[in-house]
Amino acid sequence: MNSHKRLVGNELILKIRSFGELDSDKKIFKLMFACGYYHKDHLNNIIYDQKEFHEAYRSAKAKDQVTEINVEEKQYKSADNFSRAKDQSAAKRKCALYLMRDNRSGDVKIGISNNPKRRLKEVEGQYNVGSVSIIDKTWFFSKEEAHKYEKAFHNRYLNSVSFSRGGREWFNLNDEDISGFLEWMRRATEQRSYRARTISTKIWKTRDELEKDRTSAFWTGTIVSFLTGIIPAIGFLLTQSEIALFITPVGVGVYCLTKTKKDKKIQRTYGEDGFEISKGLPIWELNSMNLWDEEQLTIKDYKISKLSDMPNNIQPLKKK
C-alpha cells in the first residue's frame, strides 16, 4: 500500500513534464514515488513498480492527451528494458547480477558488474580458475539494488563457499541450487511472477514426537524460569523456604509440559508444473521483488496422518 494516488492518463503526463529531464536514478525514483508507482514490502521497504509505471506512461502517451512532452523516450521504450535505462547516463549506472562458472572446477561466482564481459576477463586473471563463462545475468536499475540481491544470495549459499577459488564470492552449488537461481534470474528479467500453491492441514503428532516435545517444554520452562529468578523469588517470598527456589521452576516446567500441543501443522508447496517446488528455488528473493504469487489451499484437519500422505503432484497451472 502507499499514500500517494496512482496517477494515470493526462495527470501522469503532466507530472512527468513537471520533472523536466530525468537525468539521474534519484530523480526517476522520485518521479515514480510522486506518481504513486510503488509499494512497501513486509519490512516496510519501498519497492518501485517500474513495469506498471512504464505501461501507464505508454497508455497515456498513446491517447495523445498532451503533446510535446519533454521526456527522454529512451527511458521508457519497452517494458523489458525499462529498468536498464537505454540512454548513456543511465547506462553508466545500471548494474548486472551475474552467475559465472569456472569450467575447470565447476564452482560458480555470484557477483555484480556494470560490464559483465569485461569482468569475465578480470576474473580469469584474479582468481584460481581456468576458463570462465557467464551462465546468465539479470540487470538492475542501480548498483545498490543489484548489491542487495548479491548479498542475499551470498548469505543464502554461505555454507557452500568455495575458498579454494579465492575470495568469498565462489560457491560449490548443486544442480538444484543453480536451477533455482536461474529461475529467479528469468523471473527478475521478465518481471513475471512465479505462481505457487500451498496445501496445508493439521495432523496428530506421533507418540515419540509428543514425548520429545513435552520433554523439551518441561526443561525449557524449568531452566528459563530458574535463570530469570523471578519465579523462584516469588516462591521464596510466599513460602519463606529455600526449597521453593528449586521447586517453583519445576512447577513451571510441568505447566509447560501440560500445554504441549498434540497436533502440528504440515504443508507442501507446489510449483506451476504441479510438482513440489525445488528447495533451491529462492522464494524470499522472489517475494521481495513482488514476484511470488502463492495460493493457499487446505485439506480437512486430521484426514491424513503424515506429510508423505500429501499428493505428490497436483493439476498444473495453465500458462498465462
C-alpha positions in Angstrom: 0.0 0.0 0.0 1.1 3.6 -0.5 -0.2 7.0 0.5 0.0 8.6 -3.0 -2.7 8.4 -5.6 -1.5 6.4 -8.6 -1.6 8.9 -11.5 -2.8 7.8 -15.0 -3.5 9.4 -18.3 -3.3 13.2 -18.5 -2.3 13.6 -14.9 0.6 11.2 -15.3 1.9 13.0 -18.4 1.7 16.4 -16.8 3.5 15.2 -13.7 6.3 13.7 -15.9 6.6 17.0 -17.7 6.9 18.9 -14.5 10.0 16.9 -13.6 11.9 18.1 -16.7 14.8 15.9 -17.8 15.2 12.6 -16.0 18.9 12.7 -15.8 19.5 10.6 -12.6 18.2 7.5 -10.9 17.3 9.5 -7.9 15.1 11.8 -10.0 13.4 8.9 -11.8 12.6 7.1 -8.5 11.4 10.4 -7.0 9.0 10.7 -10.0 7.7 7.2 -9.6 7.1 7.9 -5.9 5.3 11.1 -6.7 3.1 9.3 -9.2 2.2 6.6 -6.7 4.0 3.7 -8.5 5.5 2.0 -5.5 4.5 -0.3 -2.7 6.1 -1.4 0.6 7.2 -5.0 1.4 6.8 -6.8 4.8 9.9 -4.9 6.1 8.4 -1.6 5.1 11.0 -1.1 2.4 9.8 0.9 -0.7 9.6 -1.2 -3.9 9.2 0.8 -7.1 6.6 -0.6 -9.6 8.7 0.1 -12.7 6.8 -2.1 -15.2 3.4 -0.7 -14.1 4.7 2.9 -14.4 6.0 2.3 -17.9 2.8 0.7 -19.0 0.7 3.6 -17.6 3.0 6.1 -19.4 2.7 4.2 -22.8 -1.1 4.1 -22.4 -1.3 7.8 -21.7 1.0 8.7 -24.5 -0.8 6.5 -27.0 -4.0 8.6 -26.4 -2.1 11.7 -27.3 -3.7 13.6 -24.4 -0.8 16.0 -24.1 1.8 16.7 -26.9 5.4 17.9 -26.9 6.2 16.3 -23.6 9.8 16.8 -22.6 10.6 13.2 -21.6 13.5 11.2 -22.8 11.9 8.4 -24.8 14.7 6.0 -24.3 13.9 5.8 -20.6 10.5 4.3 -21.4 10.9 2.4 -24.7 9.8 -1.1 -23.6 8.8 -2.9 -20.5 11.6 -5.4 -20.9 14.4 -2.8 -20.9 12.8 0.0 -18.9 14.8 -0.8 -15.8 18.0 -1.0 -17.9 17.7 2.7 -19.0 19.0 2.9 -22.6 20.3 6.4 -22.5 24.1 6.9 -21.9 23.9 8.5 -18.5 21.7 5.7 -17.1 23.8 3.0 -18.8 26.7 4.0 -16.6 24.6 3.4 -13.5 22.9 0.2 -14.4 24.3 -3.0 -12.9 24.0 -6.7 -13.6 24.0 -9.5 -11.1 25.8 -12.4 -12.8 26.4 -16.1 -12.4 29.8 -17.3 -13.7 31.2 -20.8 -13.8 34.8 -21.9 -13.5 34.9 -24.5 -16.3 37.7 -26.3 -14.6 36.3 -26.9 -11.1 32.6 -26.3 -11.8 32.4 -23.7 -9.0 30.3 -20.7 -9.6 30.8 -17.0 -8.8 27.9 -14.6 -7.9 28.8 -11.0 -8.3 27.8 -7.7 -9.8 29.2 -5.5 -12.6 28.1 -2.8 -15.0 30.2 -4.7 -17.6 30.0 -8.4 -17.2 32.0 -9.2 -20.3 34.9 -7.1 -19.0 34.5 -8.6 -15.6 34.8 -12.1 -17.1 38.3 -11.3 -18.3 39.3 -9.8 -14.9 38.0 -12.8 -13.0 40.2 -15.2 -15.1 43.2 -13.2 -14.0 42.4 -12.6 -10.4 41.3 -16.0 -9.1 42.5 -19.6 -9.0 40.4 -20.6 -12.0 40.7 -22.0 -15.6 38.5 -20.6 -18.3 35.4 -18.8 -17.0 32.0 -18.5 -18.7 28.8 -16.5 -17.8 25.9 -18.8 -17.2 23.4 -15.9 -17.0 22.8 -12.4 -15.8 20.0 -10.0 -14.9 20.1 -6.2 -14.9 19.1 -3.8 -12.2 18.4 -0.1 -12.4 21.1 0.7 -9.9 24.2 -0.8 -8.3 22.5 -0.5 -4.9 19.6 -2.7 -5.9 22.0 -5.3 -7.6 24.1 -5.4 -4.4 21.0 -6.0 -2.3 20.4 -9.3 -4.1 24.1 -10.2 -4.4 24.3 -10.0 -0.6 21.1 -12.0 -0.2 22.4 -14.9 -2.4 25.8 -14.8 -0.8 24.1 -15.3 2.6 21.8 -18.0 1.1 24.7 -20.1 -0.1 27.0 -19.3 2.8 27.6 -22.9 3.7 28.7 -23.7 0.1 31.5 -21.1 -0.2 34.5 -22.5 -2.2 37.5 -20.8 -0.7 39.9 -22.8 -3.0 38.9 -20.4 -5.8 39.9 -17.3 -3.8 37.6 -14.8 -2.3 34.2 -15.3 -0.8 32.0 -15.0 -3.9 32.7 -18.5 -5.2 30.3 -21.3 -4.3 30.1 -25.1 -4.9 26.4 -25.3 -5.7 24.4 -28.3 -6.8 22.2 -28.5 -9.8 19.1 -27.8 -7.8 20.6 -24.6 -6.4 21.8 -23.4 -9.8 18.4 -24.2 -11.4 16.6 -22.2 -8.7 19.0 -19.3 -9.1 18.5 -19.2 -12.9 14.7 -19.4 -12.4 14.9 -16.3 -10.2 17.0 -14.6 -12.9 14.5 -15.3 -15.6 11.6 -14.1 -13.5 13.5 -10.9 -12.4 14.4 -10.1 -16.0 10.9 -10.8 -17.4 9.1 -9.3 -14.3 6.9 -12.4 -14.4 5.6 -13.8 -11.1 6.1 -17.4 -10.0 2.7 -18.9 -9.2 2.7 -21.5 -6.4 0.0 -23.3 -4.4 0.5 -24.4 -0.8 -1.6 -27.2 0.7 -1.7 -27.3 4.5 -3.5 -29.3 7.2 -3.1 -30.5 10.7 -2.2 -34.0 11.8 -1.7 -35.7 15.2 1.8 -36.0 16.4 3.2 -39.5 16.9 3.8 -40.8 20.4 7.6 -40.2 20.0 7.1 -36.7 18.7 4.7 -35.8 21.5 7.1 -37.2 24.2 10.0 -35.3 22.7 8.1 -32.1 22.6 6.8 -32.5 26.2 10.3 -33.2 27.5 11.6 -30.1 25.7 8.8 -28.0 27.0 9.4 -29.2 30.6 13.2 -28.5 30.5 12.7 -25.2 28.7 10.2 -23.9 31.2 12.2 -25.1 34.2 15.5 -23.7 33.1 14.2 -20.3 31.8 12.1 -19.7 34.9 15.1 -20.6 37.2 17.6 -18.4 35.3 15.3 -15.4 35.2 15.0 -15.6 39.0 11.5 -14.1 39.2 9.5 -17.3 39.7 11.9 -18.7 42.4 11.9 -15.3 44.2 8.1 -15.3 44.2 8.1 -18.8 45.5 10.5 -18.0 48.3 8.5 -14.9 49.3 5.3 -16.9 49.6 6.8 -19.9 51.4 9.9 -18.4 53.2 11.5 -21.7 52.3 14.8 -22.1 50.3 13.5 -25.3 48.7 10.9 -23.1 46.8 13.8 -21.7 44.8 14.1 -25.1 43.1 10.5 -26.4 43.3 8.8 -23.4 41.7 10.8 -23.6 38.4 9.9 -27.3 38.2 6.3 -26.4 38.6 6.6 -24.0 35.7 8.2 -26.9 33.7 5.3 -29.2 34.5 2.8 -26.5 33.5 4.6 -26.0 30.1 4.6 -29.8 29.6 0.8 -30.0 30.1 0.3 -27.2 27.5 2.2 -29.0 24.7 0.1 -29.3 21.6 -0.8 -32.8 20.5 -1.1 -31.8 16.8 1.0 -30.0 14.3 0.6 -28.2 11.0 2.1 -29.6 7.9 2.2 -28.2 4.4 3.6 -28.8 0.9 4.1 -26.2 -1.8 3.7 -27.0 -5.5 5.1 -25.1 -8.5 3.5 -24.2 -11.8 4.1 -27.6 -13.2 2.1 -29.2 -10.4 5.0 -30.8 -8.6 6.6 -29.9 -5.3 8.9 -26.9 -5.6 12.6 -27.4 -5.5 14.4 -26.5 -2.3 16.8 -24.5 -4.5 14.0 -22.0 -5.5 14.8 -18.7 -3.9 11.4 -17.9 -2.5 12.4 -15.0 -0.3 14.2 -13.2 -3.2 11.2 -13.7 -5.4 8.8 -12.4 -2.7 11.0 -9.4 -2.1 10.7 -8.4 -5.7 6.9 -8.9 -5.6 7.3 -11.9 -8.0 5.9 -14.6 -5.7 2.2 -15.4 -6.1 1.1 -18.0 -3.7 -2.4 -19.5 -3.3 -3.3 -21.2 0.0 -5.3 -24.4 -0.1 -6.3 -26.7 2.7 -7.1 -30.4 3.5 -9.6 -31.0 6.3 -7.6 -31.4 9.5 -6.7 -34.9 10.7 -7.7 -36.6 7.5 -4.1 -37.7 6.9 -1.5 -38.9 9.3 1.8 -37.8 7.8 3.4 -35.5 5.3 4.0 -38.3 2.8 0.2 -38.7 2.6 0.1 -35.4 0.8 -0.3 -35.7 -3.0 3.0 -36.0 -4.9 1.6 -33.7 -7.6 -1.5 -31.6 -8.4 -3.1 -30.2 -11.5 -0.5 -28.0 -13.4 -1.4 -24.3 -13.8 -2.2 -23.0 -17.3 0.3 -20.7 -18.8 -0.7 -17.1 -18.9 
